[in-house]
Amino acid sequence: MIKLRLKRFGKKREASYRIVVINSRSRRDGRPLEEVGFYNPRTDETKLDVPGIVKRLQQGAQPTDTVRRILEKANVFEQLSASANQ
């Protein structure tokens, strides 16, 4: 199964995360299929490739719980349902 999940990078105790599309059986920091966003929990900064995320969700990718919360804050699921209605 394809998942949208966080890939950790940055210094020790100063972690940042990339939101990646990856096979669910791959390790956390393994090679992703695609990088679709960035999340910094210390400053709550997010940068998302919304069209790329919507495309992957339409193809059946499943977000993890944390990524789902980030996407809900950015109203990505509303855009997903709007694009599905067209």
PyMOL commands that set and color helices and strands:
alter all, ss='L'
color gray80, all
select helices_A, chain A and resi 50-58+65-73+76-85
alter helices_A, ss='H'
color red, helices_A
select strands_A, chain A and resi 2-11+14-23+34-40+45-48+62-63
alter strands_A, ss='S'
color yellow, strands_A
deselect
rebuild
show_as cartoon
